Amino acid sequence: MSDLLQAIQIAAVLALAPLYSGAMARAEAIVQSKRGPSVLQPYRDLAKLLRKGSAISEQASWVFHGAPFVAFASYLTVAAIVPIITDQPLPLAFLGDLIGGAFLLGLASFAISLAALDTASPIGGLGASRTTWVGSFAEPALILVFFTVGALSASDNPYLENHALAASPYALVLPTHVLGAVAFFMLVLAENGRIPIDNPSGSIEISMIEESRVLEYSGRQYAIVKWGSQMKLFLMSSIFMNVFVIPWGLGNATSLTRGLLGIVVLLGKLAVCGLAIVIIDSSFAKLRFFRIAEYLGAAFLLALIGVATSYVIGT
């Protein structure tokens, strides 16, 4: 049964990630008094891209061709090791912990940035440079955030952290956890190119960060890249809700019915997280590029204070 639920969990991430992105795009349009696209538009876009061929730069090497698949495989691996629909470890959960998941996310970003440089495109190089600069601030903060949860649960395994917080609800209001949760949400926005770091719907090449890295991709390869970025947003939002905010409601690894029910509960949690992201996207302006360091520095500082607070409380 656990093997079946493992496959269902990975399939749920693959299938629902475009829906999550489409629902947020639709909600953002409604908030801005626009009609907006259908929530199913990401599926249509992916289907159209998968039917198309690719126009590839003469400068591109095997790095450019392989990067989308490395990133996509990294996201699939994260989907296998973190609690998405069950609160008990599935067969592939031993592959890594939250720290390992952070390194996999970093590997995916590194592969796409390397591909952007590989084509000798000035816009791609600019996007890779900007994304690497942002990542140099965001990824240390992300690892430190996971230390805040580990300090409370005495483990870096996401399933054990979920159990510890679910069994001790008062831990959710401890300064260590609150600071870590706020810092992680800030990083969810930063790592997925949302406002105030980047505008996901922007089309001005000189101001884009995330999207400028993949301008040279088209057709099937671009579909893989877009699908992977949607999975990243889905995964980080799921971790935020299941580990940091609402650790209850996950299914059981020995029950197919409870595992499927966990998908329904997850969609409800993601609706809350997505609404928060939509409100921020519609209420704040994009930061000037050199102000991003202040934003990410604040996230790092919150996580650092959270870790320090755990030792104060412990003593």
C-alpha positions in Angstrom: 0.0 0.0 0.0 2.8 2.4 0.8 4.3 1.9 -2.6 1.0 2.8 -4.2 0.7 5.9 -2.1 4.2 6.9 -3.0 3.3 6.8 -6.7 0.0 8.6 -6.0 1.9 11.4 -4.1 4.3 11.9 -7.0 1.5 11.8 -9.5 -0.5 14.3 -7.4 2.4 16.8 -7.5 2.8 16.3 -11.2 -1.0 16.7 -11.9 -1.9 19.4 -9.4 1.0 21.8 -9.7 -0.3 23.4 -12.9 -3.8 23.7 -11.3 -2.3 25.5 -8.3 -0.6 28.0 -10.5 -3.7 28.5 -12.7 -5.9 29.0 -9.7 -3.6 31.7 -8.3 -3.5 33.4 -11.7 -7.2 33.4 -11.9 -7.6 34.6 -8.3 -5.1 37.4 -8.9 -7.1 38.6 -11.9 -10.3 38.6 -9.9 -8.7 40.6 -7.1 -7.6 43.1 -9.7 -11.2 43.3 -11.2 -10.2 41.4 -14.4 -11.6 38.4 -16.1 -8.4 36.5 -16.2 -7.5 33.1 -17.7 -9.1 29.8 -16.8 -7.7 27.8 -14.0 -7.0 25.1 -16.6 -4.9 27.5 -18.8 -1.5 26.1 -17.6 -2.6 22.6 -18.8 -3.5 24.0 -22.2 -0.2 25.9 -22.3 1.8 22.7 -21.4 -0.1 20.6 -24.0 0.6 23.2 -26.7 4.3 23.4 -25.9 4.7 19.6 -25.8 3.4 19.4 -29.3 5.8 22.0 -30.6 9.4 21.6 -31.7 12.3 23.6 -30.3 14.4 26.4 -31.8 17.9 26.0 -30.3 20.8 28.4 -30.3 23.9 27.4 -32.2 25.9 28.0 -29.1 23.9 25.5 -27.0 25.7 22.4 -25.8 24.5 19.3 -23.9 24.3 21.5 -20.8 21.4 23.4 -22.4 19.6 20.2 -23.4 20.1 18.4 -20.1 19.3 21.2 -17.6 15.5 21.0 -17.8 15.5 17.3 -17.1 18.0 17.7 -14.2 15.7 20.4 -12.7 12.6 18.3 -13.3 14.2 15.2 -11.7 15.2 17.3 -8.7 11.7 18.5 -8.1 10.4 14.9 -8.5 12.9 13.7 -5.9 11.7 16.4 -3.4 8.2 15.3 -4.1 9.1 11.8 -2.9 10.8 12.7 0.4 8.6 15.4 1.9 5.1 14.9 3.5 2.6 15.9 0.9 -0.4 13.6 1.4 0.7 11.3 4.3 2.1 11.9 7.7 4.2 8.7 7.7 7.3 8.1 5.7 6.8 6.5 2.3 9.3 4.1 0.7 11.5 6.8 -0.9 11.5 9.2 2.1 14.9 7.8 3.2 16.5 9.6 0.2 16.8 12.8 2.1 15.6 15.3 4.7 14.6 18.9 4.5 18.2 20.0 4.3 18.7 17.5 1.4 15.5 18.9 -0.2 17.0 22.4 0.0 20.1 21.2 -1.8 18.0 19.6 -4.5 16.1 22.9 -5.0 19.5 24.6 -5.3 20.7 22.0 -7.8 17.7 22.6 -10.0 18.2 26.4 -9.9 21.9 25.9 -10.7 21.2 23.7 -13.7 18.8 26.3 -15.2 21.2 29.1 -14.6 24.1 27.2 -16.2 21.9 26.5 -19.2 21.1 30.2 -19.5 24.8 31.0 -19.6 25.4 28.1 -22.1 23.6 29.8 -24.9 25.7 33.0 -24.9 22.5 35.0 -24.7 23.0 38.4 -23.0 19.5 38.3 -21.5 20.0 34.7 -20.3 23.3 35.6 -18.8 21.8 38.6 -17.0 19.0 36.5 -15.6 21.4 33.8 -14.5 23.6 36.4 -12.8 20.6 37.9 -11.0 19.1 34.6 -10.0 22.5 33.4 -8.6 22.9 36.6 -6.7 19.4 36.2 -5.2 20.1 32.5 -4.4 23.3 33.3 -2.6 21.1 35.1 0.0 18.0 32.9 -0.1 19.5 29.4 0.1 21.5 30.0 3.4 18.4 31.5 4.9 16.4 28.5 3.7 18.7 26.0 5.4 18.7 28.1 8.6 14.9 28.1 8.5 14.9 24.3 8.6 17.2 24.5 11.6 14.4 26.4 13.5 12.0 23.5 12.9 14.7 21.0 13.8 15.4 22.8 17.0 11.8 22.2 18.1 11.4 18.7 16.9 15.0 17.5 17.5 15.1 16.1 13.9 15.7 17.2 10.4 13.3 14.6 9.0 10.2 16.4 7.7 7.9 13.6 8.8 9.2 13.6 12.3 9.0 17.4 12.4 5.4 17.2 11.3 4.6 14.6 14.0 6.4 16.7 16.7 4.4 19.9 15.8 1.1 18.0 15.4 1.5 16.4 18.8 2.5 19.7 20.5 0.2 22.4 19.1 1.7 25.0 21.6 4.9 24.8 19.7 3.2 26.6 16.8 3.1 29.8 18.8 6.6 29.6 20.2 8.8 32.5 18.9 11.2 30.0 17.3 8.5 28.5 15.1 6.7 31.7 14.4 10.0 33.4 13.2 10.9 30.4 11.2 7.5 30.2 9.5 7.6 33.9 8.6 11.1 33.6 7.2 10.1 30.5 5.2 7.1 32.2 3.7 9.3 35.1 2.6 11.6 32.6 0.9 8.6 30.9 -0.8 8.0 34.2 -2.5 11.7 34.8 -3.3 12.5 31.3 -4.6 9.5 31.3 -6.9 9.9 34.7 -8.4 6.9 36.3 -6.8 6.4 39.9 -5.7 8.2 41.6 -4.1 11.2 39.9 -5.6 9.9 39.4 -9.2 6.7 39.9 -11.2 5.6 36.4 -12.5 3.4 38.1 -15.1 6.1 40.6 -16.2 7.1 40.8 -19.9 9.8 43.5 -19.8 13.1 41.5 -20.5 15.4 43.9 -18.8 13.6 43.7 -15.5 12.8 40.0 -15.4 14.8 37.7 -13.1 13.4 34.1 -13.2 11.8 34.2 -16.6 14.9 35.7 -18.3 16.9 32.6 -17.6 14.6 30.5 -19.8 13.9 32.8 -22.7 16.1 30.6 -25.0 13.9 27.6 -24.4 11.0 26.7 -26.6 8.7 23.8 -27.4 9.0 20.6 -25.3 12.0 21.8 -23.3 10.2 25.0 -22.3 7.2 22.9 -21.2 9.5 20.8 -18.9 11.0 24.0 -17.5 7.6 25.6 -16.9 6.2 22.4 -15.4 9.2 22.2 -13.1 8.7 25.8 -11.8 5.1 25.1 -11.1 6.1 22.0 -9.2 8.6 24.0 -7.2 5.9 26.5 -6.1 3.5 23.6 -5.3 6.2 21.8 -3.2 7.3 24.8 -1.2 3.8 25.8 -0.5 3.0 22.3 0.6 6.0 22.2 2.9 5.0 25.5 4.3 1.5 24.4 5.1 2.1 20.8 6.2 5.2 21.4 8.3 5.0 25.1 9.4 1.4 26.1 9.6 -1.2 23.2 9.6 0.6 19.9 10.4 -2.7 18.1 10.8 -5.0 16.5 8.2 -2.4 14.3 6.4 -3.4 10.7 5.5 -2.0 7.4 6.7 0.6 5.5 4.7 -1.3 2.2 5.3 -4.7 3.4 4.1 -5.5 4.3 0.5 -8.7 6.1 1.4 -7.0 8.3 4.0 -4.2 9.0 1.5 -6.6 10.2 -1.1 -8.4 12.2 1.5 -5.0 13.8 2.3 -5.0 15.2 -1.3 -8.3 16.9 -0.7 -7.1 18.4 2.6 -3.9 19.5 0.9 -5.9 21.4 -1.7 -7.7 23.2 1.1 -4.4 24.2 2.7 -3.0 25.3 -0.6 -6.0 27.5 -1.1 -5.1 29.4 2.0 -1.5 29.7 1.1 -2.3 30.7 -2.5 -4.7 33.3 -1.3 -2.0 34.9 0.9 0.4 35.0 -2.1 -2.3 36.5 -4.3 -3.0 39.2 -1.8 0.7 40.1 -1.6 1.1 40.1 -5.4 -1.9 42.5 -5.6 -1.0 44.7 -2.7 2.8 45.3 -3.0 5.1 46.6 -5.7 8.2 44.9 -6.9 11.3 45.9 -5.0 14.2 47.6 -6.8 16.9 45.1 -7.5 19.4 46.2 -4.9 16.7 46.3 -2.2 16.2 42.6 -2.6 19.3 42.0 -0.4 17.5 43.8 2.4 14.4 41.6 2.0 16.4 38.3 2.0 18.6 39.6 4.8 15.5 40.1 6.9 14.5 36.5 6.2 17.9 35.3 7.3 17.9 37.4 10.4 14.4 36.2 11.4 15.5 32.6 11.0 18.7 33.3 12.9 16.8 34.9 15.8 14.5 31.9 15.7 17.4 29.5 16.2 18.9 31.6 18.9 15.5 31.9 20.7 15.3 28.0 20.8 18.5 27.9 22.9 17.2 30.7 25.2 13.9 28.8 25.7 15.8 25.6 26.1 17.9 27.0 28.8 
